Amino acid sequence: MKQQITEEDLSSDKLGILVSALCCLHCMALPGIMIFAPSLSRYFEHEVIHVITFLTVVPVGLYAFISKLKIHENKKPLYTGIFGIMMLASSMLLHEAMPAHTSELLEIVFSVIGGVSLIVAHITNIRLCRCKTCDH
């Protein structure tokens, strides 16, 4: 007998998609904010925002990927999610380790790749769960 998945069971993936998408939007919008509203940029580029986002994305993602692994037994979302988390961590380390003019572009690229990877992992996780538990 197949286990039925409700939309409530997929809430961690939906939250992960939301937070990852906001992270990507933040990273892509920041250069424009810095150019067109420099007085606001200090609030948007503050390190606390990056730390809070990272500390939200990682546990939500790991919980979603590991808990759903029991249902669909496919490790692709977990591996894709870990890659995304590693890219986000790398972007944060680049910010600290390199000069600002060198690290800004790489930080944005790594953050967007990480965020998109996490979104893909969550969507894959949702699809695998729905497919594994439906009666087709």
MODELLER restraints for C-alpha pairs under 7 A, 6 or more apart:
rsr = mdl.restraints
at = mdl.atoms
rsr.add(forms.Gaussian(group=physical.xy_distance, feature=features.Distance(at['CA:2:A'], at['CA:133:A']), mean=5.67, stdev=0.5))
rsr.add(forms.Gaussian(group=physical.xy_distance, feature=features.Distance(at['CA:3:A'], at['CA:133:A']), mean=5.72, stdev=0.5))
rsr.add(forms.Gaussian(group=physical.xy_distance, feature=features.Distance(at['CA:4:A'], at['CA:133:A']), mean=5.35, stdev=0.5))
rsr.add(forms.Gaussian(group=physical.xy_distance, feature=features.Distance(at['CA:5:A'], at['CA:130:A']), mean=6.78, stdev=0.5))
rsr.add(forms.Gaussian(group=physical.xy_distance, feature=features.Distance(at['CA:5:A'], at['CA:133:A']), mean=6.41, stdev=0.5))
rsr.add(forms.Gaussian(group=physical.xy_distance, feature=features.Distance(at['CA:10:A'], at['CA:126:A']), mean=6.64, stdev=0.5))
rsr.add(forms.Gaussian(group=physical.xy_distance, feature=features.Distance(at['CA:12:A'], at['CA:60:A']), mean=6.19, stdev=0.5))
rsr.add(forms.Gaussian(group=physical.xy_distance, feature=features.Distance(at['CA:12:A'], at['CA:64:A']), mean=5.53, stdev=0.5))
rsr.add(forms.Gaussian(group=physical.xy_distance, feature=features.Distance(at['CA:13:A'], at['CA:64:A']), mean=5.76, stdev=0.5))
rsr.add(forms.Gaussian(group=physical.xy_distance, feature=features.Distance(at['CA:13:A'], at['CA:122:A']), mean=5.21, stdev=0.5))
rsr.add(forms.Gaussian(group=physical.xy_distance, feature=features.Distance(at['CA:13:A'], at['CA:126:A']), mean=6.92, stdev=0.5))
rsr.add(forms.Gaussian(group=physical.xy_distance, feature=features.Distance(at['CA:16:A'], at['CA:57:A']), mean=6.34, stdev=0.5))
rsr.add(forms.Gaussian(group=physical.xy_distance, feature=features.Distance(at['CA:16:A'], at['CA:60:A']), mean=5.98, stdev=0.5))
rsr.add(forms.Gaussian(group=physical.xy_distance, feature=features.Distance(at['CA:16:A'], at['CA:61:A']), mean=5.96, stdev=0.5))
rsr.add(forms.Gaussian(group=physical.xy_distance, feature=features.Distance(at['CA:16:A'], at['CA:122:A']), mean=6.78, stdev=0.5))
rsr.add(forms.Gaussian(group=physical.xy_distance, feature=features.Distance(at['CA:17:A'], at['CA:119:A']), mean=5.06, stdev=0.5))
rsr.add(forms.Gaussian(group=physical.xy_distance, feature=features.Distance(at['CA:17:A'], at['CA:122:A']), mean=6.34, stdev=0.5))
rsr.add(forms.Gaussian(group=physical.xy_distance, feature=features.Distance(at['CA:19:A'], at['CA:57:A']), mean=6.46, stdev=0.5))
rsr.add(forms.Gaussian(group=physical.xy_distance, feature=features.Distance(at['CA:20:A'], at['CA:57:A']), mean=6.77, stdev=0.5))
rsr.add(forms.Gaussian(group=physical.xy_distance, feature=features.Distance(at['CA:20:A'], at['CA:115:A']), mean=4.96, stdev=0.5))
rsr.add(forms.Gaussian(group=physical.xy_distance, feature=features.Distance(at['CA:20:A'], at['CA:118:A']), mean=6.49, stdev=0.5))
rsr.add(forms.Gaussian(group=physical.xy_distance, feature=features.Distance(at['CA:20:A'], at['CA:119:A']), mean=6.17, stdev=0.5))
rsr.add(forms.Gaussian(group=physical.xy_distance, feature=features.Distance(at['CA:21:A'], at['CA:115:A']), mean=6.63, stdev=0.5))
rsr.add(forms.Gaussian(group=physical.xy_distance, feature=features.Distance(at['CA:23:A'], at['CA:115:A']), mean=6.50, stdev=0.5))
rsr.add(forms.Gaussian(group=physical.xy_distance, feature=features.Distance(at['CA:24:A'], at['CA:111:A']), mean=6.88, stdev=0.5))
rsr.add(forms.Gaussian(group=physical.xy_distance, feature=features.Distance(at['CA:24:A'], at['CA:112:A']), mean=5.12, stdev=0.5))
rsr.add(forms.Gaussian(group=physical.xy_distance, feature=features.Distance(at['CA:24:A'], at['CA:115:A']), mean=5.65, stdev=0.5))
rsr.add(forms.Gaussian(group=physical.xy_distance, feature=features.Distance(at['CA:27:A'], at['CA:108:A']), mean=5.68, stdev=0.5))
rsr.add(forms.Gaussian(group=physical.xy_distance, feature=features.Distance(at['CA:27:A'], at['CA:111:A']), mean=6.89, stdev=0.5))
rsr.add(forms.Gaussian(group=physical.xy_distance, feature=features.Distance(at['CA:27:A'], at['CA:112:A']), mean=6.78, stdev=0.5))
rsr.add(forms.Gaussian(group=physical.xy_distance, feature=features.Distance(at['CA:30:A'], at['CA:44:A']), mean=6.91, stdev=0.5))
rsr.add(forms.Gaussian(group=physical.xy_distance, feature=features.Distance(at['CA:33:A'], at['CA:41:A']), mean=5.79, stdev=0.5))
rsr.add(forms.Gaussian(group=physical.xy_distance, feature=features.Distance(at['CA:34:A'], at['CA:41:A']), mean=5.04, stdev=0.5))
rsr.add(forms.Gaussian(group=physical.xy_distance, feature=features.Distance(at['CA:58:A'], at['CA:85:A']), mean=6.56, stdev=0.5))
rsr.add(forms.Gaussian(group=physical.xy_distance, feature=features.Distance(at['CA:61:A'], at['CA:81:A']), mean=6.85, stdev=0.5))
rsr.add(forms.Gaussian(group=physical.xy_distance, feature=features.Distance(at['CA:65:A'], at['CA:77:A']), mean=6.28, stdev=0.5))
rsr.add(forms.Gaussian(group=physical.xy_distance, feature=features.Distance(at['CA:65:A'], at['CA:78:A']), mean=5.20, stdev=0.5))
rsr.add(forms.Gaussian(group=physical.xy_distance, feature=features.Distance(at['CA:65:A'], at['CA:125:A']), mean=6.91, stdev=0.5))
rsr.add(forms.Gaussian(group=physical.xy_distance, feature=features.Distance(at['CA:66:A'], at['CA:78:A']), mean=6.95, stdev=0.5))
rsr.add(forms.Gaussian(group=physical.xy_distance, feature=features.Distance(at['CA:69:A'], at['CA:75:A']), mean=6.81, stdev=0.5))
rsr.add(forms.Gaussian(group=physical.xy_distance, feature=features.Distance(at['CA:71:A'], at['CA:129:A']), mean=6.50, stdev=0.5))
rsr.add(forms.Gaussian(group=physical.xy_distance, feature=features.Distance(at['CA:72:A'], at['CA:128:A']), mean=6.02, stdev=0.5))
rsr.add(forms.Gaussian(group=physical.xy_distance, feature=features.Distance(at['CA:72:A'], at['CA:129:A']), mean=5.77, stdev=0.5))
rsr.add(forms.Gaussian(group=physical.xy_distance, feature=features.Distance(at['CA:72:A'], at['CA:132:A']), mean=5.86, stdev=0.5))
rsr.add(forms.Gaussian(group=physical.xy_distance, feature=features.Distance(at['CA:77:A'], at['CA:121:A']), mean=4.41, stdev=0.5))
rsr.add(forms.Gaussian(group=physical.xy_distance, feature=features.Distance(at['CA:77:A'], at['CA:122:A']), mean=6.74, stdev=0.5))
rsr.add(forms.Gaussian(group=physical.xy_distance, feature=features.Distance(at['CA:77:A'], at['CA:124:A']), mean=6.07, stdev=0.5))
rsr.add(forms.Gaussian(group=physical.xy_distance, feature=features.Distance(at['CA:77:A'], at['CA:125:A']), mean=5.67, stdev=0.5))
rsr.add(forms.Gaussian(group=physical.xy_distance, feature=features.Distance(at['CA:80:A'], at['CA:117:A']), mean=6.14, stdev=0.5))
rsr.add(forms.Gaussian(group=physical.xy_distance, feature=features.Distance(at['CA:80:A'], at['CA:118:A']), mean=6.85, stdev=0.5))
rsr.add(forms.Gaussian(group=physical.xy_distance, feature=features.Distance(at['CA:80:A'], at['CA:121:A']), mean=5.50, stdev=0.5))
rsr.add(forms.Gaussian(group=physical.xy_distance, feature=features.Distance(at['CA:81:A'], at['CA:117:A']), mean=6.37, stdev=0.5))
rsr.add(forms.Gaussian(group=physical.xy_distance, feature=features.Distance(at['CA:81:A'], at['CA:118:A']), mean=5.01, stdev=0.5))
rsr.add(forms.Gaussian(group=physical.xy_distance, feature=features.Distance(at['CA:81:A'], at['CA:121:A']), mean=5.40, stdev=0.5))
rsr.add(forms.Gaussian(group=physical.xy_distance, feature=features.Distance(at['CA:84:A'], at['CA:113:A']), mean=6.96, stdev=0.5))
rsr.add(forms.Gaussian(group=physical.xy_distance, feature=features.Distance(at['CA:84:A'], at['CA:114:A']), mean=3.82, stdev=0.5))
rsr.add(forms.Gaussian(group=physical.xy_distance, feature=features.Distance(at['CA:84:A'], at['CA:115:A']), mean=6.24, stdev=0.5))
rsr.add(forms.Gaussian(group=physical.xy_distance, feature=features.Distance(at['CA:84:A'], at['CA:117:A']), mean=4.91, stdev=0.5))
rsr.add(forms.Gaussian(group=physical.xy_distance, feature=features.Distance(at['CA:84:A'], at['CA:118:A']), mean=5.27, stdev=0.5))
rsr.add(forms.Gaussian(group=physical.xy_distance, feature=features.Distance(at['CA:85:A'], at['CA:114:A']), mean=6.16, stdev=0.5))
rsr.add(forms.Gaussian(group=physical.xy_distance, feature=features.Distance(at['CA:87:A'], at['CA:110:A']), mean=5.42, stdev=0.5))
rsr.add(forms.Gaussian(group=physical.xy_distance, feature=features.Distance(at['CA:87:A'], at['CA:111:A']), mean=6.36, stdev=0.5))
rsr.add(forms.Gaussian(group=physical.xy_distance, feature=features.Distance(at['CA:87:A'], at['CA:113:A']), mean=6.88, stdev=0.5))
rsr.add(forms.Gaussian(group=physical.xy_distance, feature=features.Distance(at['CA:87:A'], at['CA:114:A']), mean=4.77, stdev=0.5))
rsr.add(forms.Gaussian(group=physical.xy_distance, feature=features.Distance(at['CA:88:A'], at['CA:110:A']), mean=6.35, stdev=0.5))
rsr.add(forms.Gaussian(group=physical.xy_distance, feature=features.Distance(at['CA:88:A'], at['CA:111:A']), mean=5.08, stdev=0.5))
rsr.add(forms.Gaussian(group=physical.xy_distance, feature=features.Distance(at['CA:88:A'], at['CA:114:A']), mean=5.25, stdev=0.5))
rsr.add(forms.Gaussian(group=physical.xy_distance, feature=features.Distance(at['CA:91:A'], at['CA:107:A']), mean=4.50, stdev=0.5))
rsr.add(forms.Gaussian(group=physical.xy_distance, feature=features.Distance(at['CA:91:A'], at['CA:110:A']), mean=5.38, stdev=0.5))
rsr.add(forms.Gaussian(group=physical.xy_distance, feature=features.Distance(at['CA:91:A'], at['CA:111:A']), mean=5.80, stdev=0.5))
rsr.add(forms.Gaussian(group=physical.xy_distance, feature=features.Distance(at['CA:94:A'], at['CA:103:A']), mean=5.92, stdev=0.5))
rsr.add(forms.Gaussian(group=physical.xy_distance, feature=features.Distance(at['CA:94:A'], at['CA:107:A']), mean=6.35, stdev=0.5))
rsr.add(forms.Gaussian(group=physical.xy_distance, feature=features.Distance(at['CA:95:A'], at['CA:103:A']), mean=5.78, stdev=0.5))
rsr.add(forms.Gaussian(group=physical.xy_distance, feature=features.Distance(at['CA:95:A'], at['CA:107:A']), mean=6.45, stdev=0.5))
